[in-house]
Structures are given as structure tokens and as C-alpha cells.
Amino acid sequence: MAMRVKKDRRAELEYRIHREGIRRLRRVGELVRGRVVEKISTSTRAAGPSLPGTPPHADTGKLRQSISYRTDERNLTVTIGTPLAYGKFLEEGTSKMDPRPYLKSTVEELLPQIKRILTEPIK
């Protein structure tokens, strides 16, 4: 079904759709960030070291505190991660350590919710 929109309304609609996209990306960022923080909150002191293939346990809490997200309003993207170099080593592993995935696995776990957030009808 084709819909004609007057030029003056078109710019307003495009703006509203863009703002809604940004709002939804922020919801996704908050959702994933919250779940990642939850997954990496188990204390090493209480549970011992994390096992390969499971999220890392918290030792100092620096990784947990560093998890953040950033939205790019121009390109309508959201980036979730940590600026700490060892975050990548934990996620992907090294030649001497098996991975302790916490970011990609969380996105995969939350994919149905993420899709729902991004595709629900605009009100």
C-alpha cells in the first residue's frame, strides 16, 4: 500500500521515526548491558575461578563497572562493551587461556527480545 505524505509532514515523520529508532537502540543497550553485568557479577571469592566457556567471575569488579553502551545517532547503531583490554582476552581467549564469553553470548541469548524491541510497531 503506497502512502503519500505532504513534504512538510514528511520531514516531521522522518524525524519522529529517527528519534524512535534511537530510543529503541538505547533500550537494547540497557537490556544487554544489564544482563552482561548480571552475568559477570558472581564473585571469585564466593564461587572460585570461572570455568572455560562460562562468563568470567568478578575479582575486582573493574570489568563489571566498565561495561557500557554507546549509540550512534547518525548511523543508528549501538555498541556495547568495555574499554578494558583484558575484556577482549576474556571474551575471546588467548593462546594460554580458554575464552570466558560474556558479550556475544549475552547478545545471542537476548536476540529474540532485541528483535522484538527493534521491530515492534511505532505508536
C-alpha positions as MATLAB code, in Angstrom:
seq = 'MAMRVKKDRRAELEYRIHREGIRRLRRVGELVRGRVVEKISTSTRAAGPSLPGTPPHADTGKLRQSISYRTDERNLTVTIGTPLAYGKFLEEGTSKMDPRPYLKSTVEELLPQIKRILTEPIK';
ca = [
       0.000    0.000    0.000;
       1.516    3.305   -1.086;
       1.101    6.307    1.152;
       1.522    9.894    0.070;
       2.759   12.370    2.616;
       2.945   16.104    2.150;
       6.521   17.390    2.097;
       6.176   19.420    5.289;
       4.797   16.360    7.166;
       7.403   14.068    5.637;
      10.299   15.780    7.411;
       8.413   15.637   10.703;
       7.653   11.924   10.245;
      11.253   11.145    9.308;
      12.432   12.955   12.431;
       9.982   11.085   14.659;
      10.952    7.718   13.152;
      14.659    8.511   13.603;
      14.119    9.539   17.252;
      12.138    6.349   17.870;
      14.996    4.320   16.383;
      17.446    5.985   18.759;
      15.130    5.352   21.711;
      14.896    1.667   20.804;
      18.660    1.320   20.410;
      19.080    2.772   23.896;
      16.600    0.196   25.218;
      18.655   -2.546   23.574;
      21.856   -1.093   25.058;
      20.348   -1.002   28.539;
      18.954   -4.521   28.192;
      22.234   -6.087   27.048;
      24.387   -4.058   29.437;
      22.208   -5.040   32.397;
      22.310   -8.722   31.528;
      26.094   -8.701   30.950;
      26.654   -7.033   34.321;
      24.404   -9.625   35.935;
      26.306  -12.496   34.283;
      29.740  -11.265   35.398;
      28.746  -10.430   38.976;
      29.497  -13.811   40.525;
      32.358  -13.293   42.963;
      35.560  -15.283   42.504;
      35.897  -15.338   46.290;
      32.471  -16.939   46.667;
      32.448  -19.305   43.685;
      36.083  -19.752   42.720;
      37.523  -19.090   39.274;
      35.212  -19.245   36.290;
      35.323  -22.288   34.068;
      36.246  -22.069   30.376;
      33.184  -21.331   28.275;
      31.368  -19.585   31.135;
      31.258  -15.844   31.915;
      34.173  -14.573   33.983;
      33.716  -14.223   37.717;
      34.274  -10.846   39.382;
      37.599  -10.407   41.103;
      37.957   -6.632   41.486;
      34.701   -5.574   39.826;
      36.517   -3.344   37.299;
      35.217   -5.241   34.279;
      31.657   -5.137   35.588;
      31.925   -1.398   36.266;
      33.358   -0.722   32.816;
      30.547   -2.295   30.771;
      28.768    0.447   28.863;
      26.972    1.144   25.619;
      27.070    3.979   23.115;
      24.516    4.858   20.462;
      25.497    6.367   17.138;
      22.535    8.539   16.272;
      23.710    9.204   12.743;
      24.160    5.560   11.742;
      21.508    4.155   14.120;
      23.816    1.641   15.781;
      24.539    0.653   19.364;
      27.931   -0.545   20.615;
      28.186   -2.454   23.878;
      31.462   -3.402   25.523;
      34.358   -2.394   27.731;
      37.385   -0.185   27.178;
      39.499   -2.563   29.288;
      41.984   -4.510   27.160;
      41.597   -7.693   29.181;
      37.865   -7.738   28.404;
      38.706   -8.909   24.893;
      41.066  -11.588   26.245;
      38.316  -12.924   28.480;
      35.728  -12.856   25.678;
      37.900  -14.468   23.008;
      40.566  -16.297   24.993;
      44.315  -16.286   24.379;
      46.939  -18.869   23.476;
      47.186  -19.648   27.207;
      43.569  -19.236   28.319;
      40.256  -20.532   27.002;
      37.507  -17.942   26.412;
      35.125  -16.819   29.123;
      32.455  -15.350   26.804;
      30.118  -12.753   28.245;
      29.253  -10.260   25.475;
      28.452  -12.260   22.340;
      26.724  -14.980   24.332;
      24.514  -12.386   26.007;
      23.505  -10.841   22.685;
      22.678  -14.313   21.347;
      20.644  -15.078   24.488;
      18.711  -11.820   24.201;
      18.277  -11.860   20.410;
      14.514  -12.594   20.496;
      13.944   -9.642   22.865;
      16.245   -7.399   20.822;
      14.367   -8.251   17.625;
      11.053   -7.560   19.343;
      12.256   -4.143   20.588;
      13.542   -3.139   17.159;
      10.547   -4.363   15.153;
       7.521   -3.515   17.293;
       5.129   -1.108   15.591;
       5.626    2.595   16.194;
       2.783    4.117   18.167;
];
